Amino acid sequence: MTVDVTNTGKVKGDEVVQMYLRDEVSSVTRPVKELKGFQRITLAAGETKRVTLKITPEKLWFYNREMRRVVEPGKFVIMIGGNSTDHLTQTLEVTAGN
């Protein structure tokens, strides 16, 4: 997922862009939010940077009831922002592969 981050302040600053995922429906109970990626950036006053955090199968898998690592088809909510409460959201749909 890619997001543009802008320093709206008057001085140089750092930001940690955080990506959380939520599996909407799963065969086992999953956390409401799981931190799956982050990137620290430094921005000059007024500067904008584009940050990309990749969503790979490893970020979607979990252990099912048989203790097998799986990625189940379904909807995932992607949340990205500077913290776990103030973020942008996007939905990703995973379909079964061949």
N, CA, C and O atoms as a GROMACS GRO file, in nm:
protein
  392
    1MET      N    1   0.086  -0.116   0.000
    1MET     CA    2   0.000   0.000   0.000
    1MET      C    3   0.090   0.122   0.000
    1MET      O    4   0.194   0.124   0.066
    2THR      N    5   0.050   0.223  -0.074
    2THR     CA    6   0.129   0.345  -0.087
    2THR      C    7   0.050   0.464  -0.034
    2THR      O    8  -0.070   0.477  -0.060
    3VAL      N    9   0.118   0.549   0.040
    3VAL     CA   10   0.055   0.667   0.097
    3VAL      C   11   0.154   0.784   0.091
    3VAL      O   12   0.274   0.766   0.108
    4ASP      N   13   0.101   0.903   0.066
    4ASP     CA   14   0.183   1.024   0.069
    4ASP      C   15   0.175   1.084   0.210
    4ASP      O   16   0.066   1.098   0.266
    5VAL      N   17   0.292   1.120   0.265
    5VAL     CA   18   0.299   1.178   0.398
    5VAL      C   19   0.359   1.318   0.385
    5VAL      O   20   0.463   1.336   0.322
    6THR      N   21   0.291   1.417   0.443
    6THR     CA   22   0.336   1.556   0.435
    6THR      C   23   0.362   1.612   0.573
    6THR      O   24   0.281   1.594   0.664
    7ASN      N   25   0.474   1.679   0.587
    7ASN     CA   26   0.504   1.752   0.710
    7ASN      C   27   0.441   1.890   0.697
    7ASN      O   28   0.491   1.974   0.622
    8THR      N   29   0.332   1.913   0.768
    8THR     CA   30   0.262   2.041   0.760
    8THR      C   31   0.318   2.142   0.859
    8THR      O   32   0.270   2.255   0.867
    9GLY      N   33   0.419   2.102   0.934
    9GLY     CA   34   0.479   2.192   1.032
    9GLY      C   35   0.584   2.283   0.971
    9GLY      O   36   0.608   2.283   0.850
   10LYS      N   37   0.645   2.361   1.057
   10LYS     CA   38   0.746   2.459   1.014
   10LYS      C   39   0.889   2.414   1.042
   10LYS      O   40   0.984   2.487   1.013
   11VAL      N   41   0.905   2.295   1.099
   11VAL     CA   42   1.038   2.242   1.129
   11VAL      C   43   1.049   2.098   1.079
   11VAL      O   44   0.948   2.030   1.059
   12LYS      N   45   1.172   2.053   1.061
   12LYS     CA   46   1.200   1.916   1.020
   12LYS      C   47   1.148   1.820   1.128
   12LYS      O   48   1.155   1.851   1.247
   13GLY      N   49   1.096   1.705   1.086
   13GLY     CA   50   1.043   1.609   1.182
   13GLY      C   51   1.047   1.467   1.130
   13GLY      O   52   1.067   1.444   1.011
   14ASP      N   53   1.026   1.374   1.220
   14ASP     CA   54   1.021   1.231   1.187
   14ASP      C   55   0.878   1.182   1.201
   14ASP      O   56   0.799   1.235   1.280
   15GLU      N   57   0.845   1.080   1.124
   15GLU     CA   58   0.716   1.014   1.133
   15GLU      C   59   0.739   0.865   1.115
   15GLU      O   60   0.826   0.824   1.038
   16VAL      N   61   0.662   0.785   1.186
   16VAL     CA   62   0.665   0.640   1.168
   16VAL      C   63   0.532   0.602   1.105
   16VAL      O   64   0.427   0.607   1.171
   17VAL      N   65   0.536   0.564   0.979
   17VAL     CA   66   0.417   0.521   0.907
   17VAL      C   67   0.393   0.375   0.944
   17VAL      O   68   0.481   0.290   0.926
   18GLN      N   69   0.273   0.346   0.996
   18GLN     CA   70   0.241   0.213   1.045
   18GLN      C   71   0.130   0.151   0.962
   18GLN      O   72   0.035   0.219   0.923
   19MET      N   73   0.142   0.019   0.936
   19MET     CA   74   0.039  -0.053   0.862
   19MET      C   75  -0.016  -0.166   0.948
   19MET      O   76   0.058  -0.251   0.996
   20TYR      N   77  -0.147  -0.163   0.967
   20TYR     CA   78  -0.217  -0.266   1.043
   20TYR      C   79  -0.310  -0.341   0.949
   20TYR      O   80  -0.363  -0.283   0.854
   21LEU      N   81  -0.331  -0.470   0.976
   21LEU     CA   82  -0.424  -0.551   0.899
   21LEU      C   83  -0.527  -0.614   0.991
   21LEU      O   84  -0.498  -0.648   1.106
   22ARG      N   85  -0.650  -0.629   0.939
   22ARG     CA   86  -0.755  -0.700   1.011
   22ARG      C   87  -0.821  -0.797   0.913
   22ARG      O   88  -0.866  -0.758   0.805
   23ASP      N   89  -0.826  -0.923   0.952
   23ASP     CA   90  -0.894  -1.026   0.874
   23ASP      C   91  -1.041  -1.019   0.913
   23ASP      O   92  -1.076  -1.044   1.029
   24GLU      N   93  -1.128  -0.986   0.818
   24GLU     CA   94  -1.270  -0.966   0.848
   24GLU      C   95  -1.340  -1.093   0.893
   24GLU      O   96  -1.421  -1.090   0.986
   25VAL      N   97  -1.312  -1.206   0.827
   25VAL     CA   98  -1.375  -1.334   0.862
   25VAL      C   99  -1.267  -1.442   0.855
   25VAL      O  100  -1.197  -1.454   0.754
   26SER      N  101  -1.254  -1.518   0.961
   26SER     CA  102  -1.151  -1.619   0.967
   26SER      C  103  -1.205  -1.745   1.035
   26SER      O  104  -1.303  -1.739   1.110
   27SER      N  105  -1.141  -1.857   1.009
   27SER     CA  106  -1.184  -1.982   1.071
   27SER      C  107  -1.142  -1.991   1.217
   27SER      O  108  -1.192  -2.076   1.291
   28VAL      N  109  -1.051  -1.904   1.259
   28VAL     CA  110  -1.010  -1.896   1.400
   28VAL      C  111  -1.016  -1.749   1.443
   28VAL      O  112  -1.015  -1.659   1.360
   29THR      N  113  -1.022  -1.727   1.572
   29THR     CA  114  -1.026  -1.590   1.624
   29THR      C  115  -0.893  -1.521   1.596
   29THR      O  116  -0.786  -1.576   1.624
   30ARG      N  117  -0.902  -1.400   1.540
   30ARG     CA  118  -0.782  -1.323   1.504
   30ARG      C  119  -0.787  -1.189   1.576
   30ARG      O  120  -0.894  -1.145   1.617
   31PRO      N  121  -0.673  -1.123   1.591
   31PRO     CA  122  -0.672  -0.989   1.653
   31PRO      C  123  -0.750  -0.889   1.569
   31PRO      O  124  -0.763  -0.905   1.447
   32VAL      N  125  -0.802  -0.787   1.634
   32VAL     CA  126  -0.874  -0.681   1.564
   32VAL      C  127  -0.778  -0.602   1.476
   32VAL      O  128  -0.814  -0.564   1.364
   33LYS      N  129  -0.657  -0.578   1.525
   33LYS     CA  130  -0.553  -0.509   1.448
   33LYS      C  131  -0.420  -0.578   1.472
   33LYS      O  132  -0.385  -0.608   1.586
   34GLU      N  133  -0.348  -0.601   1.364
   34GLU     CA  134  -0.213  -0.657   1.375
   34GLU      C  135  -0.117  -0.565   1.302
   34GLU      O  136  -0.137  -0.535   1.184
   35LEU      N  137  -0.013  -0.519   1.372
   35LEU     CA  138   0.090  -0.438   1.308
   35LEU      C  139   0.168  -0.528   1.214
   35LEU      O  140   0.229  -0.626   1.257
   36LYS      N  141   0.166  -0.495   1.084
   36LYS     CA  142   0.230  -0.580   0.984
   36LYS      C  143   0.342  -0.511   0.908
   36LYS      O  144   0.407  -0.572   0.824
   37GLY      N  145   0.365  -0.384   0.937
   37GLY     CA  146   0.474  -0.314   0.871
   37GLY      C  147   0.483  -0.171   0.920
   37GLY      O  148   0.384  -0.112   0.965
   38PHE      N  149   0.602  -0.116   0.912
   38PHE     CA  150   0.621   0.025   0.946
   38PHE      C  151   0.747   0.076   0.879
   38PHE      O  152   0.836   0.000   0.841
   39GLN      N  153   0.753   0.207   0.865
   39GLN     CA  154   0.872   0.271   0.808
   39GLN      C  155   0.887   0.409   0.869
   39GLN      O  156   0.793   0.488   0.871
   40ARG      N  157   1.007   0.438   0.920
   40ARG     CA  158   1.037   0.569   0.977
   40ARG      C  159   1.093   0.658   0.867
   40ARG      O  160   1.181   0.617   0.791
   41ILE      N  161   1.041   0.779   0.860
   41ILE     CA  162   1.090   0.874   0.759
   41ILE      C  163   1.117   1.009   0.826
   41ILE      O  164   1.060   1.041   0.930
   42THR      N  165   1.205   1.085   0.765
   42THR     CA  166   1.233   1.221   0.809
   42THR      C  167   1.186   1.315   0.699
   42THR      O  168   1.215   1.294   0.582
   43LEU      N  169   1.114   1.419   0.740
   43LEU     CA  170   1.058   1.514   0.644
   43LEU      C  171   1.100   1.656   0.681
   43LEU      O  172   1.091   1.697   0.797
   44ALA      N  173   1.146   1.730   0.583
   44ALA     CA  174   1.171   1.872   0.603
   44ALA      C  175   1.036   1.944   0.613
   44ALA      O  176   0.934   1.889   0.573
   45ALA      N  177   1.037   2.065   0.664
   45ALA     CA  178   0.913   2.143   0.674
   45ALA      C  179   0.849   2.155   0.536
   45ALA      O  180   0.914   2.196   0.441
   46GLY      N  181   0.721   2.118   0.526
   46GLY     CA  182   0.648   2.128   0.401
   46GLY      C  183   0.675   2.016   0.301
   46GLY      O  184   0.613   2.013   0.195
   47GLU      N  185   0.765   1.925   0.333
   47GLU     CA  186   0.802   1.818   0.239
   47GLU      C  187   0.698   1.706   0.240
   47GLU      O  188   0.636   1.676   0.342
   48THR      N  189   0.681   1.644   0.123
   48THR     CA  190   0.594   1.527   0.108
   48THR      C  191   0.678   1.411   0.056
   48THR      O  192   0.758   1.428  -0.036
   49LYS      N  193   0.659   1.294   0.116
   49LYS     CA  194   0.726   1.172   0.069
   49LYS      C  195   0.622   1.065   0.048
   49LYS      O  196   0.522   1.057   0.120
   50ARG      N  197   0.647   0.982  -0.051
   50ARG     CA  198   0.560   0.867  -0.079
   50ARG      C  199   0.622   0.745  -0.010
   50ARG      O  200   0.740   0.715  -0.028
   51VAL      N  201   0.540   0.676   0.069
   51VAL     CA  202   0.586   0.558   0.143
   51VAL      C  203   0.506   0.437   0.093
   51VAL      O  204   0.384   0.443   0.084
   52THR      N  205   0.576   0.328   0.062
   52THR     CA  206   0.512   0.205   0.019
   52THR      C  207   0.546   0.095   0.118
   52THR      O  208   0.662   0.068   0.146
   53LEU      N  209   0.442   0.032   0.172
   53LEU     CA  210   0.455  -0.083   0.259
   53LEU      C  211   0.391  -0.201   0.187
   53LEU      O  212   0.271  -0.199   0.158
   54LYS      N  213   0.469  -0.304   0.159
   54LYS     CA  214   0.422  -0.417   0.079
   54LYS      C  215   0.338  -0.514   0.163
   54LYS      O  216   0.367  -0.539   0.280
   55ILE      N  217   0.234  -0.565   0.100
   55ILE     CA  218   0.150  -0.668   0.160
   55ILE      C  219   0.182  -0.798   0.089
   55ILE      O  220   0.142  -0.820  -0.026
   56THR      N  221   0.254  -0.883   0.158
   56THR     CA  222   0.297  -1.012   0.103
   56THR      C  223   0.214  -1.124   0.167
   56THR      O  224   0.149  -1.102   0.269
   57PRO      N  225   0.216  -1.243   0.107
   57PRO     CA  226   0.144  -1.355   0.170
   57PRO      C  227   0.186  -1.380   0.315
   57PRO      O  228   0.104  -1.418   0.398
   58GLU      N  229   0.314  -1.357   0.346
   58GLU     CA  230   0.363  -1.377   0.482
   58GLU      C  231   0.293  -1.284   0.582
   58GLU      O  232   0.282  -1.317   0.700
   59LYS      N  233   0.247  -1.171   0.535
   59LYS     CA  234   0.178  -1.077   0.624
   59LYS      C  235   0.032  -1.116   0.646
   59LYS      O  236  -0.033  -1.066   0.737
   60LEU      N  237  -0.019  -1.206   0.563
   60LEU     CA  238  -0.159  -1.248   0.570
   60LEU      C  239  -0.179  -1.385   0.635
   60LEU      O  240  -0.290  -1.416   0.678
   61TRP      N  241  -0.075  -1.465   0.644
   61TRP     CA  242  -0.093  -1.602   0.692
   61TRP      C  243  -0.110  -1.606   0.843
   61TRP      O  244  -0.074  -1.513   0.915
   62PHE      N  245  -0.166  -1.718   0.888
   62PHE     CA  246  -0.181  -1.747   1.030
   62PHE      C  247  -0.190  -1.898   1.045
   62PHE      O  248  -0.200  -1.970   0.946
   63TYR      N  249  -0.187  -1.945   1.167
   63TYR     CA  250  -0.200  -2.088   1.192
   63TYR      C  251  -0.348  -2.121   1.213
   63TYR      O  252  -0.416  -2.060   1.296
   64ASN      N  253  -0.396  -2.219   1.135
   64ASN     CA  254  -0.537  -2.260   1.148
   64ASN      C  255  -0.551  -2.362   1.261
   64ASN      O  256  -0.456  -2.386   1.336
   65ARG      N  257  -0.668  -2.421   1.272
   65ARG     CA  258  -0.694  -2.517   1.381
   65ARG      C  259  -0.604  -2.640   1.375
   65ARG      O  260  -0.576  -2.702   1.478
   66GLU      N  261  -0.560  -2.676   1.257
   66GLU     CA  262  -0.470  -2.791   1.240
   66GLU      C  263  -0.323  -2.749   1.255
   66GLU      O  264  -0.232  -2.828   1.229
   67MET      N  265  -0.301  -2.624   1.296
   67MET     CA  266  -0.167  -2.568   1.313
   67MET      C  267  -0.088  -2.566   1.182
   67MET      O  268   0.033  -2.586   1.179
   68ARG      N  269  -0.161  -2.540   1.073
   68ARG     CA  270  -0.100  -2.522   0.942
   68ARG      C  271  -0.103  -2.374   0.908
   68ARG      O  272  -0.200  -2.304   0.936
   69ARG      N  273   0.005  -2.330   0.847
   69ARG     CA  274   0.012  -2.190   0.804
   69ARG      C  275  -0.073  -2.174   0.679
   69ARG      O  276  -0.051  -2.243   0.579
   70VAL      N  277  -0.172  -2.084   0.685
   70VAL     CA  278  -0.264  -2.065   0.572
   70VAL      C  279  -0.293  -1.917   0.550
   70VAL      O  280  -0.280  -1.834   0.641
   71VAL      N  281  -0.333  -1.887   0.428
   71VAL     CA  282  -0.395  -1.760   0.394
   71VAL      C  283  -0.533  -1.796   0.343
   71VAL      O  284  -0.546  -1.856   0.236
   72GLU      N  285  -0.635  -1.760   0.417
   72GLU     CA  286  -0.771  -1.793   0.377
   72GLU      C  287  -0.827  -1.684   0.286
   72GLU      O  288  -0.797  -1.566   0.304
   73PRO      N  289  -0.909  -1.723   0.189
   73PRO     CA  290  -0.976  -1.623   0.106
   73PRO      C  291  -1.067  -1.538   0.193
   73PRO      O  292  -1.121  -1.583   0.294
   74GLY      N  293  -1.082  -1.413   0.152
   74GLY     CA  294  -1.172  -1.324   0.224
   74GLY      C  295  -1.125  -1.180   0.220
   74GLY      O  296  -1.030  -1.146   0.150
   75LYS      N  297  -1.193  -1.097   0.297
   75LYS     CA  298  -1.162  -0.954   0.299
   75LYS      C  299  -1.070  -0.920   0.416
   75LYS      O  300  -1.087  -0.969   0.528
   76PHE      N  301  -0.973  -0.835   0.386
   76PHE     CA  302  -0.881  -0.782   0.486
   76PHE      C  303  -0.893  -0.630   0.483
   76PHE      O  304  -0.901  -0.570   0.375
   77VAL      N  305  -0.895  -0.568   0.599
   77VAL     CA  306  -0.893  -0.423   0.607
   77VAL      C  307  -0.750  -0.381   0.633
   77VAL      O  308  -0.685  -0.429   0.726
   78ILE      N  309  -0.700  -0.290   0.550
   78ILE     CA  310  -0.566  -0.235   0.564
   78ILE      C  311  -0.581  -0.098   0.627
   78ILE      O  312  -0.657  -0.015   0.578
   79MET      N  313  -0.508  -0.074   0.735
   79MET     CA  314  -0.511   0.056   0.803
   79MET      C  315  -0.368   0.110   0.804
   79MET      O  316  -0.275   0.042   0.846
   80ILE      N  317  -0.352   0.233   0.757
   80ILE     CA  318  -0.218   0.290   0.749
   80ILE      C  319  -0.222   0.434   0.801
   80ILE      O  320  -0.309   0.512   0.763
   81GLY      N  321  -0.126   0.466   0.887
   81GLY     CA  322  -0.121   0.599   0.944
   81GLY      C  323  -0.005   0.614   1.041
   81GLY      O  324   0.083   0.528   1.048
   82GLY      N  325  -0.006   0.723   1.114
   82GLY     CA  326   0.101   0.752   1.209
   82GLY      C  327   0.083   0.686   1.344
   82GLY      O  328   0.174   0.689   1.427
   83ASN      N  329  -0.035   0.626   1.368
   83ASN     CA  330  -0.059   0.554   1.493
   83ASN      C  331  -0.171   0.453   1.470
   83ASN      O  332  -0.221   0.439   1.358
   84SER      N  333  -0.210   0.383   1.575
   84SER     CA  334  -0.308   0.274   1.558
   84SER      C  335  -0.453   0.321   1.558
   84SER      O  336  -0.543   0.240   1.536
   85THR      N  337  -0.478   0.450   1.583
   85THR     CA  338  -0.616   0.497   1.587
   85THR      C  339  -0.651   0.595   1.475
   85THR      O  340  -0.766   0.598   1.430
   86ASP      N  341  -0.556   0.675   1.432
   86ASP     CA  342  -0.580   0.772   1.324
   86ASP      C  343  -0.515   0.719   1.197
   86ASP      O  344  -0.393   0.724   1.182
   87HIS      N  345  -0.597   0.667   1.105
   87HIS     CA  346  -0.539   0.605   0.987
   87HIS      C  347  -0.637   0.608   0.870
   87HIS      O  348  -0.756   0.633   0.886
   88LEU      N  349  -0.583   0.583   0.752
   88LEU     CA  350  -0.663   0.564   0.632
   88LEU      C  351  -0.690   0.415   0.619
   88LEU      O  352  -0.610   0.333   0.663
   89THR      N  353  -0.803   0.380   0.560
   89THR     CA  354  -0.835   0.238   0.544
   89THR      C  355  -0.862   0.204   0.398
   89THR      O  356  -0.906   0.288   0.319
   90GLN      N  357  -0.835   0.080   0.365
   90GLN     CA  358  -0.859   0.025   0.232
   90GLN      C  359  -0.892  -0.122   0.252
   90GLN      O  360  -0.840  -0.185   0.344
   91THR      N  361  -0.976  -0.176   0.167
   91THR     CA  362  -1.010  -0.318   0.176
   91THR      C  363  -0.941  -0.396   0.066
   91THR      O  364  -0.934  -0.352  -0.049
   92LEU      N  365  -0.890  -0.512   0.104
   92LEU     CA  366  -0.822  -0.603   0.011
   92LEU      C  367  -0.900  -0.734   0.012
   92LEU      O  368  -0.932  -0.786   0.119
   93GLU      N  369  -0.929  -0.787  -0.104
   93GLU     CA  370  -0.998  -0.916  -0.112
   93GLU      C  371  -0.901  -1.021  -0.164
   93GLU      O  372  -0.842  -1.006  -0.271
   94VAL      N  373  -0.884  -1.127  -0.086
   94VAL     CA  374  -0.798  -1.238  -0.124
   94VAL      C  375  -0.888  -1.349  -0.177
   94VAL      O  376  -0.986  -1.387  -0.113
   95THR      N  377  -0.856  -1.400  -0.296
   95THR     CA  378  -0.933  -1.509  -0.355
   95THR      C  379  -0.849  -1.636  -0.354
   95THR      O  380  -0.727  -1.630  -0.342
   96ALA      N  381  -0.913  -1.749  -0.365
   96ALA     CA  382  -0.844  -1.877  -0.365
   96ALA      C  383  -0.762  -1.890  -0.492
   96ALA      O  384  -0.807  -1.854  -0.601
   97GLY      N  385  -0.641  -1.942  -0.477
   97GLY     CA  386  -0.554  -1.966  -0.592
   97GLY      C  387  -0.572  -2.106  -0.646
   97GLY      O  388  -0.641  -2.188  -0.587
   98ASN      N  389  -0.510  -2.131  -0.759
   98ASN     CA  390  -0.519  -2.265  -0.819
   98ASN      C  391  -0.413  -2.356  -0.763
   98ASN      O  392  -0.405  -2.472  -0.802
   0.00000   0.00000   0.00000
